[in-house]
Amino acid sequence: MKTQFHSPQHLTQSQQLKWLIPLLLVVAVGCTLIYGYIAKNVEVSQLDPITISESDGFIHVKGDFKDDSTRYAGYNYTIVDGKMVLSIKAALFTGKKGGYDFKIQSKNASSIKEITIRGKNEKDEIVLPIK
């Protein structure tokens, strides 16, 4: 018994749809999973209350997310001319549930008086004092 293979040109429209729909479903699910695992900057409006303090060369940042499904996945920061810009990252499926609590060690920590918390872009930011 020989198996016959058909090239895509010989498939009927209904046969093509049988393959197209599952393929699109796999692509959609794959994109959703990838999107959920990639950490992204959190919008400032989604951060609820942020506490920033300095002690012994460390800047301590603590807070929570307004959305319970958001998971803490890290942070990025830069210090230029004594000013710190901080972005808090989150992901849908990875990371730590229940807010964020971390310390940043910096030899200039005591000279930093305020931190700019940046969300998705430069228009999405807030300046907070260090207590």
Backbone hydrogen bonds, N-H to C=O, Kabsch-Sander energy under -0.5 kcal/mol:
donor,donor_aa,acceptor,acceptor_aa,energy
10,H,7,S,-1.9
11,L,8,P,-1.0
16,Q,12,T,-2.2
17,L,13,Q,-2.1
18,K,14,S,-1.6
19,W,15,Q,-0.9
19,W,16,Q,-0.6
20,L,16,Q,-2.1
21,I,17,L,-2.2
23,L,19,W,-1.6
24,L,20,L,-2.7
25,L,21,I,-2.2
26,V,22,P,-2.6
27,V,23,L,-2.3
28,A,24,L,-2.5
29,V,25,L,-2.6
30,G,26,V,-2.4
31,C,27,V,-2.5
32,T,28,A,-2.1
33,L,29,V,-2.4
34,I,30,G,-2.4
35,Y,31,C,-2.6
36,G,32,T,-2.0
37,Y,33,L,-1.3
37,Y,34,I,-0.5
38,I,34,I,-1.2
39,A,37,Y,-0.5
40,K,90,A,-2.8
42,V,88,I,-2.8
46,Q,43,E,-1.9
47,L,44,V,-1.7
48,D,64,D,-3.2
51,T,49,P,-0.5
51,T,62,K,-3.3
53,S,60,H,-2.2
55,S,58,F,-2.4
58,F,55,S,-1.6
59,I,104,I,-2.8
60,H,53,S,-3.1
60,H,58,F,-0.6
61,V,59,I,-0.5
61,V,102,F,-3.0
62,K,51,T,-2.4
63,G,100,Y,-2.3
64,D,48,D,-2.8
66,K,46,Q,-2.7
68,D,66,K,-0.6
70,T,67,D,-1.6
71,R,91,A,-1.6
72,Y,96,K,-2.5
73,A,89,K,-2.7
74,G,89,K,-0.7
76,N,87,S,-2.2
78,T,85,V,-1.8
80,V,83,K,-2.5
83,K,80,V,-1.7
84,M,114,E,-0.9
85,V,78,T,-2.5
86,L,116,T,-3.1
87,S,76,N,-2.9
89,K,74,G,-3.3
90,A,40,K,-2.5
91,A,71,R,-1.9
92,L,36,G,-0.8
93,F,36,G,-2.2
94,T,36,G,-0.7
96,K,72,Y,-2.6
100,Y,63,G,-2.3
102,F,61,V,-2.5
104,I,59,I,-2.6
105,Q,103,K,-0.5
106,S,57,G,-2.6
109,A,106,S,-1.6
111,S,108,N,-1.2
112,I,108,N,-0.8
112,I,109,A,-1.0
113,K,111,S,-0.6
115,I,128,L,-2.9
116,T,84,M,-2.9
117,I,115,I,-0.7
117,I,126,I,-3.3
118,R,86,L,-3.0
118,R,116,T,-0.7
119,G,121,N,-0.6
119,G,124,D,-4.0
124,D,121,N,-1.2
125,E,123,K,-0.9
126,I,117,I,-2.1
128,L,115,I,-2.9
128,L,126,I,-0.5
130,I,113,K,-2.3
131,K,52,I,-2.6
131,K,129,P,-0.5
